[in-house]
Amino acid sequence: MQDGEFRFVCHAGDFDETAAFYRDGLGLSVVGGWDRGADDRGFLFRAASGIIEVLRTHEPEAPPAGAWLLIEVSDVEALYRRVREAGLPLKEELTDKLWGHRRFVVTDPNGVYVAFFSYVGPREVAEAP
């Protein structure tokens, strides 16, 4: 099952703040969206090879628990500088990990942890059992 597209869907408590976080704060490209009224709005953001879909719907959602996004970028230091300048909430400062990632983690307005990384060591990928 390799065909298709990967999307992470987030029902935003504050739609405008969440859209601004991904669009303006992180600088993710908007690749789609719609506005069919106050309770039916959405944005699609390109994140590496996938899509982050931010929704404002009439259906209340519980805050995410344990949700993390891990996004590879070509220049994690440049994005880190952008995030610091924008004053986005950092969960984890820029650091090198034992498994070969240099990464930092921000928290989106809904409590989702968004980690950005670049490889600085060998690409180690765990084999599936």
N, CA, C and O atoms as CSV, one atom per row, in Angstrom:
chain,resi,resn,atom,element,x,y,z
A,1,MET,N,N,0.842,-1.171,0.000
A,1,MET,CA,C,0.000,0.000,0.000
A,1,MET,C,C,0.892,1.241,0.000
A,1,MET,O,O,1.074,1.862,1.048
A,2,GLN,N,N,1.434,1.604,-1.116
A,2,GLN,CA,C,2.336,2.749,-1.234
A,2,GLN,C,C,1.715,3.898,-2.009
A,2,GLN,O,O,2.273,4.995,-2.020
A,3,ASP,N,N,0.587,3.681,-2.652
A,3,ASP,CA,C,-0.026,4.722,-3.474
A,3,ASP,C,C,-0.730,5.763,-2.628
A,3,ASP,O,O,-1.058,5.534,-1.464
A,4,GLY,N,N,-0.950,6.900,-3.237
A,4,GLY,CA,C,-1.772,7.913,-2.589
A,4,GLY,C,C,-0.965,8.976,-1.883
A,4,GLY,O,O,0.212,9.192,-2.171
A,5,GLU,N,N,-1.625,9.630,-0.955
A,5,GLU,CA,C,-1.088,10.799,-0.283
A,5,GLU,C,C,-1.237,10.628,1.218
A,5,GLU,O,O,-2.223,10.054,1.680
A,6,PHE,N,N,-0.275,11.117,1.981
A,6,PHE,CA,C,-0.368,11.103,3.429
A,6,PHE,C,C,-0.833,12.472,3.902
A,6,PHE,O,O,-0.283,13.492,3.488
A,7,ARG,N,N,-1.856,12.502,4.778
A,7,ARG,CA,C,-2.339,13.741,5.382
A,7,ARG,C,C,-2.457,13.573,6.882
A,7,ARG,O,O,-2.884,12.535,7.386
A,8,PHE,N,N,-2.069,14.617,7.572
A,8,PHE,CA,C,-2.319,14.742,9.002
A,8,PHE,C,C,-3.424,15.778,9.145
A,8,PHE,O,O,-3.268,16.905,8.675
A,9,VAL,N,N,-4.536,15.426,9.782
A,9,VAL,CA,C,-5.688,16.312,9.895
A,9,VAL,C,C,-5.772,16.844,11.317
A,9,VAL,O,O,-5.708,16.092,12.290
A,10,CYS,N,N,-5.916,18.147,11.411
A,10,CYS,CA,C,-6.009,18.814,12.706
A,10,CYS,C,C,-7.277,19.654,12.741
A,10,CYS,O,O,-7.416,20.600,11.966
A,11,HIS,N,N,-8.203,19.316,13.631
A,11,HIS,CA,C,-9.396,20.126,13.862
A,11,HIS,C,C,-8.985,21.221,14.845
A,11,HIS,O,O,-8.827,20.962,16.039
A,12,ALA,N,N,-8.814,22.427,14.347
A,12,ALA,CA,C,-8.238,23.519,15.123
A,12,ALA,C,C,-9.240,24.154,16.062
A,12,ALA,O,O,-10.363,24.470,15.670
A,13,GLY,N,N,-8.825,24.340,17.310
A,13,GLY,CA,C,-9.646,25.075,18.256
A,13,GLY,C,C,-9.750,26.538,17.846
A,13,GLY,O,O,-10.833,27.120,17.892
A,14,ASP,N,N,-8.633,27.133,17.447
A,14,ASP,CA,C,-8.607,28.495,16.923
A,14,ASP,C,C,-8.056,28.402,15.506
A,14,ASP,O,O,-6.842,28.367,15.304
A,15,PHE,N,N,-8.945,28.364,14.540
A,15,PHE,CA,C,-8.577,28.137,13.152
A,15,PHE,C,C,-7.598,29.188,12.635
A,15,PHE,O,O,-6.577,28.843,12.041
A,16,ASP,N,N,-7.900,30.465,12.856
A,16,ASP,CA,C,-7.048,31.530,12.324
A,16,ASP,C,C,-5.649,31.485,12.929
A,16,ASP,O,O,-4.660,31.652,12.216
A,17,GLU,N,N,-5.560,31.263,14.228
A,17,GLU,CA,C,-4.255,31.173,14.890
A,17,GLU,C,C,-3.465,29.969,14.373
A,17,GLU,O,O,-2.260,30.064,14.143
A,18,THR,N,N,-4.142,28.849,14.196
A,18,THR,CA,C,-3.464,27.640,13.710
A,18,THR,C,C,-3.004,27.816,12.272
A,18,THR,O,O,-1.884,27.434,11.932
A,19,ALA,N,N,-3.849,28.386,11.422
A,19,ALA,CA,C,-3.456,28.635,10.032
A,19,ALA,C,C,-2.265,29.573,9.973
A,19,ALA,O,O,-1.341,29.343,9.193
A,20,ALA,N,N,-2.266,30.628,10.779
A,20,ALA,CA,C,-1.144,31.565,10.804
A,20,ALA,C,C,0.133,30.890,11.305
A,20,ALA,O,O,1.217,31.193,10.807
A,21,PHE,N,N,0.029,29.993,12.267
A,21,PHE,CA,C,1.185,29.263,12.792
A,21,PHE,C,C,1.889,28.502,11.671
A,21,PHE,O,O,3.102,28.620,11.500
A,22,TYR,N,N,1.125,27.724,10.915
A,22,TYR,CA,C,1.721,26.911,9.848
A,22,TYR,C,C,2.135,27.750,8.639
A,22,TYR,O,O,3.192,27.515,8.055
A,23,ARG,N,N,1.316,28.718,8.264
A,23,ARG,CA,C,1.587,29.522,7.069
A,23,ARG,C,C,2.645,30.581,7.332
A,23,ARG,O,O,3.666,30.626,6.647
A,24,ASP,N,N,2.404,31.435,8.326
A,24,ASP,CA,C,3.269,32.583,8.555
A,24,ASP,C,C,4.456,32.242,9.450
A,24,ASP,O,O,5.589,32.630,9.164
A,25,GLY,N,N,4.192,31.516,10.532
A,25,GLY,CA,C,5.258,31.178,11.475
A,25,GLY,C,C,6.264,30.195,10.920
A,25,GLY,O,O,7.471,30.429,10.972
A,26,LEU,N,N,5.754,29.075,10.382
A,26,LEU,CA,C,6.649,28.039,9.863
A,26,LEU,C,C,6.967,28.223,8.388
A,26,LEU,O,O,7.945,27.666,7.889
A,27,GLY,N,N,6.154,28.997,7.690
A,27,GLY,CA,C,6.405,29.233,6.274
A,27,GLY,C,C,6.049,28.070,5.373
A,27,GLY,O,O,6.606,27.943,4.282
A,28,LEU,N,N,5.114,27.202,5.815
A,28,LEU,CA,C,4.696,26.087,4.965
A,28,LEU,C,C,3.834,26.622,3.820
A,28,LEU,O,O,3.059,27.562,3.995
A,29,SER,N,N,3.982,26.018,2.672
A,29,SER,CA,C,3.228,26.446,1.490
A,29,SER,C,C,1.776,26.002,1.582
A,29,SER,O,O,1.485,24.860,1.937
A,30,VAL,N,N,0.869,26.915,1.260
A,30,VAL,CA,C,-0.552,26.587,1.165
A,30,VAL,C,C,-0.774,25.987,-0.214
A,30,VAL,O,O,-0.484,26.621,-1.228
A,31,VAL,N,N,-1.292,24.758,-0.250
A,31,VAL,CA,C,-1.515,24.073,-1.527
A,31,VAL,C,C,-2.991,23.869,-1.828
A,31,VAL,O,O,-3.347,23.269,-2.842
A,32,GLY,N,N,-3.847,24.368,-0.949
A,32,GLY,CA,C,-5.283,24.258,-1.172
A,32,GLY,C,C,-6.033,24.796,0.023
A,32,GLY,O,O,-5.450,25.130,1.054
A,33,GLY,N,N,-7.343,24.873,-0.141
A,33,GLY,CA,C,-8.169,25.337,0.955
A,33,GLY,C,C,-9.578,25.647,0.497
A,33,GLY,O,O,-9.885,25.580,-0.693
A,34,TRP,N,N,-10.426,25.984,1.441
A,34,TRP,CA,C,-11.806,26.309,1.141
A,34,TRP,C,C,-12.370,27.155,2.281
A,34,TRP,O,O,-11.858,27.140,3.400
A,35,ASP,N,N,-13.426,27.887,1.971
A,35,ASP,CA,C,-14.144,28.689,2.947
A,35,ASP,C,C,-15.610,28.655,2.560
A,35,ASP,O,O,-16.053,29.405,1.690
A,36,ARG,N,N,-16.365,27.770,3.217
A,36,ARG,CA,C,-17.791,27.622,2.942
A,36,ARG,C,C,-18.628,28.136,4.109
A,36,ARG,O,O,-19.778,27.735,4.289
A,37,GLY,N,N,-18.038,29.022,4.892
A,37,GLY,CA,C,-18.738,29.575,6.040
A,37,GLY,C,C,-17.930,29.420,7.308
A,37,GLY,O,O,-16.885,28.770,7.318
A,38,ALA,N,N,-18.427,30.031,8.392
A,38,ALA,CA,C,-17.682,30.088,9.649
A,38,ALA,C,C,-17.275,28.722,10.192
A,38,ALA,O,O,-16.209,28.594,10.794
A,39,ASP,N,N,-18.101,27.705,9.991
A,39,ASP,CA,C,-17.805,26.381,10.536
A,39,ASP,C,C,-17.422,25.358,9.476
A,39,ASP,O,O,-17.556,24.155,9.698
A,40,ASP,N,N,-16.953,25.818,8.341
A,40,ASP,CA,C,-16.513,24.890,7.285
A,40,ASP,C,C,-15.398,25.559,6.475
A,40,ASP,O,O,-15.585,25.989,5.337
A,41,ARG,N,N,-14.238,25.623,7.115
A,41,ARG,CA,C,-13.063,26.230,6.494
A,41,ARG,C,C,-11.898,25.265,6.602
A,41,ARG,O,O,-11.858,24.420,7.497
A,42,GLY,N,N,-10.958,25.394,5.692
A,42,GLY,CA,C,-9.787,24.532,5.765
A,42,GLY,C,C,-8.628,25.057,4.947
A,42,GLY,O,O,-8.804,25.811,3.989
A,43,PHE,N,N,-7.439,24.643,5.346
A,43,PHE,CA,C,-6.219,24.907,4.605
A,43,PHE,C,C,-5.448,23.612,4.470
A,43,PHE,O,O,-5.467,22.766,5.364
A,44,LEU,N,N,-4.772,23.464,3.346
A,44,LEU,CA,C,-3.865,22.342,3.112
A,44,LEU,C,C,-2.462,22.917,3.003
A,44,LEU,O,O,-2.204,23.791,2.175
A,45,PHE,N,N,-1.556,22.424,3.841
A,45,PHE,CA,C,-0.178,22.884,3.857
A,45,PHE,C,C,0.744,21.758,3.418
A,45,PHE,O,O,0.613,20.628,3.888
A,46,ARG,N,N,1.676,22.060,2.518
A,46,ARG,CA,C,2.683,21.081,2.096
A,46,ARG,C,C,3.706,20.948,3.209
A,46,ARG,O,O,4.261,21.943,3.673
A,47,ALA,N,N,3.955,19.722,3.634
A,47,ALA,CA,C,4.962,19.420,4.657
A,47,ALA,C,C,5.769,18.229,4.169
A,47,ALA,O,O,5.348,17.082,4.321
A,48,ALA,N,N,6.936,18.501,3.580
A,48,ALA,CA,C,7.784,17.461,2.985
A,48,ALA,C,C,6.950,16.715,1.945
A,48,ALA,O,O,6.441,17.336,1.011
A,49,SER,N,N,6.799,15.401,2.087
A,49,SER,CA,C,6.058,14.623,1.091
A,49,SER,C,C,4.587,14.428,1.463
A,49,SER,O,O,3.891,13.632,0.832
A,50,GLY,N,N,4.116,15.136,2.466
A,50,GLY,CA,C,2.731,14.984,2.897
A,50,GLY,C,C,2.009,16.315,2.981
A,50,GLY,O,O,2.505,17.346,2.527
A,51,ILE,N,N,0.827,16.265,3.570
A,51,ILE,CA,C,-0.052,17.432,3.704
A,51,ILE,C,C,-0.518,17.523,5.158
A,51,ILE,O,O,-0.866,16.517,5.775
A,52,ILE,N,N,-0.517,18.736,5.689
A,52,ILE,CA,C,-1.163,19.009,6.972
A,52,ILE,C,C,-2.469,19.726,6.634
A,52,ILE,O,O,-2.463,20.788,6.012
A,53,GLU,N,N,-3.576,19.137,7.048
A,53,GLU,CA,C,-4.899,19.691,6.770
A,53,GLU,C,C,-5.453,20.283,8.059
A,53,GLU,O,O,-5.708,19.563,9.024
A,54,VAL,N,N,-5.636,21.599,8.068
A,54,VAL,CA,C,-6.163,22.303,9.236
A,54,VAL,C,C,-7.622,22.631,8.960
A,54,VAL,O,O,-7.947,23.270,7.959
A,55,LEU,N,N,-8.495,22.191,9.852
A,55,LEU,CA,C,-9.940,22.337,9.654
A,55,LEU,C,C,-10.588,23.176,10.739
A,55,LEU,O,O,-10.191,23.146,11.903
A,56,ARG,N,N,-11.585,23.917,10.325
A,56,ARG,CA,C,-12.509,24.560,11.253
A,56,ARG,C,C,-13.866,24.009,10.907
A,56,ARG,O,O,-14.433,24.335,9.865
A,57,THR,N,N,-14.387,23.175,11.780
A,57,THR,CA,C,-15.677,22.544,11.527
A,57,THR,C,C,-16.617,22.805,12.702
A,57,THR,O,O,-16.210,23.308,13.749
A,58,HIS,N,N,-17.848,22.460,12.504
A,58,HIS,CA,C,-18.842,22.619,13.566
A,58,HIS,C,C,-18.726,21.535,14.620
A,58,HIS,O,O,-19.344,21.627,15.680
A,59,GLU,N,N,-17.936,20.507,14.335
A,59,GLU,CA,C,-17.805,19.391,15.263
A,59,GLU,C,C,-16.640,19.627,16.209
A,59,GLU,O,O,-15.499,19.727,15.758
A,60,PRO,N,N,-16.896,19.719,17.518
A,60,PRO,CA,C,-15.798,19.912,18.458
A,60,PRO,C,C,-14.932,18.651,18.523
A,60,PRO,O,O,-15.428,17.528,18.429
A,61,GLU,N,N,-13.657,18.865,18.684
A,61,GLU,CA,C,-12.711,17.756,18.782
A,61,GLU,C,C,-11.950,17.872,20.093
A,61,GLU,O,O,-11.712,18.972,20.592
A,62,ALA,N,N,-11.579,16.743,20.636
A,62,ALA,CA,C,-10.729,16.731,21.821
A,62,ALA,C,C,-9.306,17.100,21.407
A,62,ALA,O,O,-8.886,16.785,20.294
A,63,PRO,N,N,-8.569,17.756,22.283
A,63,PRO,CA,C,-7.184,18.074,21.945
A,63,PRO,C,C,-6.396,16.788,21.671
A,63,PRO,O,O,-6.700,15.744,22.248
A,64,PRO,N,N,-5.397,16.855,20.802
A,64,PRO,CA,C,-4.619,15.657,20.514
A,64,PRO,C,C,-3.829,15.224,21.740
A,64,PRO,O,O,-3.382,16.052,22.534
A,65,ALA,N,N,-3.667,13.936,21.878
A,65,ALA,CA,C,-2.861,13.391,22.964
A,65,ALA,C,C,-1.772,12.523,22.340
A,65,ALA,O,O,-2.063,11.539,21.660
A,66,GLY,N,N,-0.541,12.889,22.574
A,66,GLY,CA,C,0.573,12.100,22.067
A,66,GLY,C,C,0.848,12.278,20.581
A,66,GLY,O,O,1.608,11.498,20.008
A,67,ALA,N,N,0.250,13.286,19.937
A,67,ALA,CA,C,0.442,13.484,18.499
A,67,ALA,C,C,1.728,14.262,18.240
A,67,ALA,O,O,1.957,15.321,18.825
A,68,TRP,N,N,2.563,13.719,17.355
A,68,TRP,CA,C,3.799,14.367,16.918
A,68,TRP,C,C,3.831,14.324,15.401
A,68,TRP,O,O,3.409,13.348,14.781
A,69,LEU,N,N,4.339,15.397,14.816
A,69,LEU,CA,C,4.677,15.408,13.399
A,69,LEU,C,C,6.192,15.507,13.327
A,69,LEU,O,O,6.800,16.277,14.070
A,70,LEU,N,N,6.800,14.740,12.444
A,70,LEU,CA,C,8.246,14.768,12.248
A,70,LEU,C,C,8.477,15.053,10.771
A,70,LEU,O,O,8.130,14.241,9.913
A,71,ILE,N,N,9.068,16.221,10.475
A,71,ILE,CA,C,9.175,16.690,9.102
A,71,ILE,C,C,10.639,16.937,8.764
A,71,ILE,O,O,11.318,17.714,9.436
A,72,GLU,N,N,11.119,16.272,7.720
A,72,GLU,CA,C,12.490,16.492,7.267
A,72,GLU,C,C,12.552,17.763,6.419
A,72,GLU,O,O,11.707,17.980,5.550
A,73,VAL,N,N,13.554,18.594,6.678
A,73,VAL,CA,C,13.789,19.814,5.902
A,73,VAL,C,C,15.250,19.839,5.479
A,73,VAL,O,O,16.099,19.211,6.111
A,74,SER,N,N,15.536,20.565,4.413
A,74,SER,CA,C,16.906,20.600,3.904
A,74,SER,C,C,17.831,21.445,4.768
A,74,SER,O,O,19.029,21.167,4.825
A,75,ASP,N,N,17.308,22.474,5.445
A,75,ASP,CA,C,18.138,23.362,6.257
A,75,ASP,C,C,17.439,23.644,7.579
A,75,ASP,O,O,16.732,24.642,7.725
A,76,VAL,N,N,17.646,22.755,8.532
A,76,VAL,CA,C,16.956,22.880,9.814
A,76,VAL,C,C,17.425,24.107,10.589
A,76,VAL,O,O,16.648,24.691,11.343
A,77,GLU,N,N,18.693,24.507,10.413
A,77,GLU,CA,C,19.188,25.689,11.120
A,77,GLU,C,C,18.467,26.955,10.653
A,77,GLU,O,O,18.103,27.794,11.478
A,78,ALA,N,N,18.257,27.104,9.343
A,78,ALA,CA,C,17.558,28.280,8.815
A,78,ALA,C,C,16.118,28.332,9.322
A,78,ALA,O,O,15.632,29.396,9.706
A,79,LEU,N,N,15.438,27.189,9.326
A,79,LEU,CA,C,14.063,27.161,9.826
A,79,LEU,C,C,14.029,27.455,11.318
A,79,LEU,O,O,13.131,28.149,11.794
A,80,TYR,N,N,14.991,26.938,12.051
A,80,TYR,CA,C,15.075,27.216,13.488
A,80,TYR,C,C,15.211,28.724,13.736
A,80,TYR,O,O,14.543,29.268,14.615
A,81,ARG,N,N,16.071,29.399,12.969
A,81,ARG,CA,C,16.227,30.847,13.105
A,81,ARG,C,C,14.889,31.554,12.828
A,81,ARG,O,O,14.509,32.479,13.545
A,82,ARG,N,N,14.191,31.110,11.789
A,82,ARG,CA,C,12.890,31.707,11.446
A,82,ARG,C,C,11.902,31.550,12.596
A,82,ARG,O,O,11.194,32.494,12.948
A,83,VAL,N,N,11.859,30.361,13.175
A,83,VAL,CA,C,10.950,30.065,14.279
A,83,VAL,C,C,11.290,30.920,15.498
A,83,VAL,O,O,10.392,31.444,16.157
A,84,ARG,N,N,12.577,31.063,15.799
A,84,ARG,CA,C,12.997,31.903,16.934
A,84,ARG,C,C,12.588,33.360,16.699
A,84,ARG,O,O,12.070,34.020,17.600
A,85,GLU,N,N,12.826,33.855,15.472
A,85,GLU,CA,C,12.470,35.244,15.150
A,85,GLU,C,C,10.966,35.474,15.221
A,85,GLU,O,O,10.515,36.556,15.596
A,86,ALA,N,N,10.190,34.453,14.859
A,86,ALA,CA,C,8.724,34.563,14.901
A,86,ALA,C,C,8.179,34.405,16.320
A,86,ALA,O,O,7.006,34.687,16.564
A,87,GLY,N,N,9.018,33.955,17.259
A,87,GLY,CA,C,8.586,33.785,18.637
A,87,GLY,C,C,7.645,32.616,18.847
A,87,GLY,O,O,6.832,32.630,19.771
A,88,LEU,N,N,7.749,31.589,17.985
A,88,LEU,CA,C,6.881,30.420,18.142
A,88,LEU,C,C,7.291,29.625,19.382
A,88,LEU,O,O,8.461,29.632,19.766
A,89,PRO,N,N,6.334,28.943,20.007
A,89,PRO,CA,C,6.635,28.210,21.241
A,89,PRO,C,C,7.488,26.964,20.987
A,89,PRO,O,O,7.049,26.016,20.336
A,90,LEU,N,N,8.702,26.986,21.509
A,90,LEU,CA,C,9.611,25.843,21.372
A,90,LEU,C,C,9.403,24.848,22.499
A,90,LEU,O,O,9.358,25.221,23.671
A,91,LYS,N,N,9.277,23.599,22.140
A,91,LYS,CA,C,9.264,22.510,23.123
A,91,LYS,C,C,10.681,22.023,23.349
A,91,LYS,O,O,11.054,21.648,24.461
A,92,GLU,N,N,11.478,22.033,22.266
A,92,GLU,CA,C,12.850,21.532,22.332
A,92,GLU,C,C,13.727,22.412,21.437
A,92,GLU,O,O,13.401,22.655,20.275
A,93,GLU,N,N,14.825,22.876,21.988
A,93,GLU,CA,C,15.781,23.680,21.232
A,93,GLU,C,C,16.471,22.810,20.176
A,93,GLU,O,O,16.371,21.584,20.206
A,94,LEU,N,N,17.165,23.456,19.253
A,94,LEU,CA,C,17.927,22.757,18.218
A,94,LEU,C,C,19.014,21.921,18.878
A,94,LEU,O,O,19.821,22.433,19.654
A,95,THR,N,N,19.028,20.645,18.567
A,95,THR,CA,C,19.974,19.724,19.186
A,95,THR,C,C,20.271,18.569,18.243
A,95,THR,O,O,19.469,18.247,17.367
A,96,ASP,N,N,21.429,17.950,18.430
A,96,ASP,CA,C,21.797,16.761,17.661
A,96,ASP,C,C,21.370,15.519,18.428
A,96,ASP,O,O,21.580,15.419,19.637
A,97,LYS,N,N,20.773,14.577,17.715
A,97,LYS,CA,C,20.308,13.336,18.321
A,97,LYS,C,C,21.271,12.201,17.966
A,97,LYS,O,O,21.949,12.248,16.940
A,98,LEU,N,N,21.320,11.204,18.812
A,98,LEU,CA,C,22.227,10.072,18.608
A,98,LEU,C,C,21.976,9.337,17.296
A,98,LEU,O,O,22.898,8.745,16.735
A,99,TRP,N,N,20.750,9.368,16.804
A,99,TRP,CA,C,20.396,8.624,15.601
A,99,TRP,C,C,20.652,9.405,14.309
A,99,TRP,O,O,20.218,8.983,13.238
A,100,GLY,N,N,21.355,10.542,14.403
A,100,GLY,CA,C,21.772,11.245,13.201
A,100,GLY,C,C,20.898,12.401,12.762
A,100,GLY,O,O,21.057,12.913,11.654
A,101,HIS,N,N,19.984,12.816,13.609
A,101,HIS,CA,C,19.138,13.975,13.296
A,101,HIS,C,C,19.638,15.205,14.043
A,101,HIS,O,O,20.088,15.098,15.184
A,102,ARG,N,N,19.563,16.361,13.413
A,102,ARG,CA,C,19.632,17.651,14.104
A,102,ARG,C,C,18.203,18.157,14.043
A,102,ARG,O,O,17.642,18.308,12.958
A,103,ARG,N,N,17.608,18.420,15.202
A,103,ARG,CA,C,16.187,18.770,15.188
A,103,ARG,C,C,15.832,19.768,16.268
A,103,ARG,O,O,16.585,20.003,17.213
A,104,PHE,N,N,14.652,20.349,16.092
A,104,PHE,CA,C,14.007,21.151,17.119
A,104,PHE,C,C,12.523,20.839,17.053
A,104,PHE,O,O,12.032,20.287,16.068
A,105,VAL,N,N,11.813,21.203,18.123
A,105,VAL,CA,C,10.387,20.884,18.219
A,105,VAL,C,C,9.624,22.129,18.659
A,105,VAL,O,O,10.009,22.800,19.617
A,106,VAL,N,N,8.544,22.427,17.953
A,106,VAL,CA,C,7.630,23.499,18.328
A,106,VAL,C,C,6.290,22.877,18.715
A,106,VAL,O,O,6.017,21.714,18.418
A,107,THR,N,N,5.473,23.668,19.374
A,107,THR,CA,C,4.134,23.233,19.749
A,107,THR,C,C,3.134,24.102,19.013
A,107,THR,O,O,3.169,25.328,19.126
A,108,ASP,N,N,2.233,23.469,18.251
A,108,ASP,CA,C,1.244,24.262,17.519
A,108,ASP,C,C,0.147,24.726,18.489
A,108,ASP,O,O,0.105,24.258,19.627
A,109,PRO,N,N,-0.731,25.625,18.067
A,109,PRO,CA,C,-1.759,26.160,18.976
A,109,PRO,C,C,-2.715,25.126,19.550
A,109,PRO,O,O,-3.446,25.422,20.496
A,110,ASN,N,N,-2.725,23.911,18.994
A,110,ASN,CA,C,-3.624,22.857,19.472
A,110,ASN,C,C,-2.910,21.823,20.337
A,110,ASN,O,O,-3.514,20.833,20.750
A,111,GLY,N,N,-1.626,22.049,20.612
A,111,GLY,CA,C,-0.861,21.121,21.442
A,111,GLY,C,C,-0.142,20.033,20.669
A,111,GLY,O,O,0.421,19.124,21.279
A,112,VAL,N,N,-0.145,20.097,19.343
A,112,VAL,CA,C,0.564,19.112,18.522
A,112,VAL,C,C,2.037,19.489,18.496
A,112,VAL,O,O,2.381,20.641,18.232
A,113,TYR,N,N,2.906,18.524,18.769
A,113,TYR,CA,C,4.342,18.742,18.670
A,113,TYR,C,C,4.759,18.562,17.217
A,113,TYR,O,O,4.428,17.559,16.584
A,114,VAL,N,N,5.487,19.542,16.698
A,114,VAL,CA,C,5.963,19.503,15.319
A,114,VAL,C,C,7.487,19.565,15.363
A,114,VAL,O,O,8.066,20.593,15.716
A,115,ALA,N,N,8.127,18.459,15.004
A,115,ALA,CA,C,9.589,18.369,15.019
A,115,ALA,C,C,10.104,18.507,13.599
A,115,ALA,O,O,9.572,17.891,12.675
A,116,PHE,N,N,11.139,19.314,13.427
A,116,PHE,CA,C,11.798,19.494,12.142
A,116,PHE,C,C,13.223,18.989,12.279
A,116,PHE,O,O,13.886,19.235,13.287
A,117,PHE,N,N,13.689,18.282,11.256
A,117,PHE,CA,C,15.038,17.728,11.349
A,117,PHE,C,C,15.721,17.719,9.993
A,117,PHE,O,O,15.085,17.753,8.939
A,118,SER,N,N,17.047,17.670,10.066
A,118,SER,CA,C,17.904,17.387,8.912
A,118,SER,C,C,18.851,16.286,9.363
A,118,SER,O,O,19.197,16.195,10.541
A,119,TYR,N,N,19.265,15.456,8.425
A,119,TYR,CA,C,20.243,14.419,8.747
A,119,TYR,C,C,21.622,15.049,8.875
A,119,TYR,O,O,22.034,15.837,8.024
A,120,VAL,N,N,22.336,14.696,9.948
A,120,VAL,CA,C,23.714,15.136,10.137
A,120,VAL,C,C,24.635,13.937,10.312
A,120,VAL,O,O,25.851,14.084,10.435
A,121,GLY,N,N,24.053,12.776,10.322
A,121,GLY,CA,C,24.805,11.537,10.469
A,121,GLY,C,C,24.243,10.521,9.505
A,121,GLY,O,O,23.486,10.873,8.600
A,122,PRO,N,N,24.604,9.268,9.686
A,122,PRO,CA,C,24.084,8.240,8.774
A,122,PRO,C,C,22.568,8.103,8.909
A,122,PRO,O,O,21.995,8.247,9.989
A,123,ARG,N,N,21.947,7.817,7.759
A,123,ARG,CA,C,20.504,7.604,7.754
A,123,ARG,C,C,20.228,6.194,8.247
A,123,ARG,O,O,20.384,5.220,7.510
A,124,GLU,N,N,19.820,6.102,9.491
A,124,GLU,CA,C,19.485,4.803,10.073
A,124,GLU,C,C,17.983,4.650,10.083
A,124,GLU,O,O,17.265,5.455,10.676
A,125,VAL,N,N,17.522,3.619,9.427
A,125,VAL,CA,C,16.092,3.339,9.366
A,125,VAL,C,C,15.880,1.945,9.949
A,125,VAL,O,O,16.507,0.977,9.517
A,126,ALA,N,N,14.996,1.856,10.925
A,126,ALA,CA,C,14.718,0.570,11.557
A,126,ALA,C,C,13.962,-0.321,10.586
A,126,ALA,O,O,13.061,0.128,9.878
A,127,GLU,N,N,14.341,-1.582,10.565
A,127,GLU,CA,C,13.639,-2.565,9.754
A,127,GLU,C,C,12.318,-2.933,10.427
A,127,GLU,O,O,12.247,-3.044,11.651
A,128,ALA,N,N,11.293,-3.117,9.635
A,128,ALA,CA,C,10.010,-3.559,10.169
A,128,ALA,C,C,10.119,-5.000,10.639
A,128,ALA,O,O,10.797,-5.806,10.001
A,129,PRO,N,N,9.467,-5.339,11.742
A,129,PRO,CA,C,9.534,-6.727,12.257
A,129,PRO,C,C,8.889,-7.712,11.307
A,129,PRO,O,O,8.859,-8.911,11.587
